Amino acid sequence: QVQLVESGGGLVQTGGSLTLSCEALGYIYKIESMGWYRQAPGKLRDMVALFSNYLDADRKYEDSVKGRFTISRDLTKNTVYLQMTSLIPEDTAVYYCYANVFEFSTGSQTYWGQGTQVTVSS
């Protein structure tokens, strides 16, 4: 019932910046948590940045991105953003939007976006 629509991926050089966005569409009673995971080929999917409590803006970051990535939100649009700066090749991965959504009809459910490729060269 909920779709996560991602945008903003691309190719940048080391030290560059990108901003990702993800909007949750559908009938949503409450977004419990929302954020970003990433997965490189042959590796596990890891949390990057997350509103563990979307409404209270409690933020969590993976250690390697602290100070470089910033997660933000727009409550009126059910949207999260990921501002990525000082990018390094190790950031190269498919980035997936994640949301845990409470729906009136089904209760809490987990959703994933389709993934957007971020590639950092050099």
Secondary structure, 3 states (H helix, E strand, C coil): CCEEEEECCEEEECCCCEEEEEEEECCCCEEEEEEEEEECCCCCCEEEEEEEECCCCEEEECHHHCCCEEEEEEHHHCEEEEEECCCCHHHCEEEEEEEEEEECCCEEEEEECCCEEEEEEC
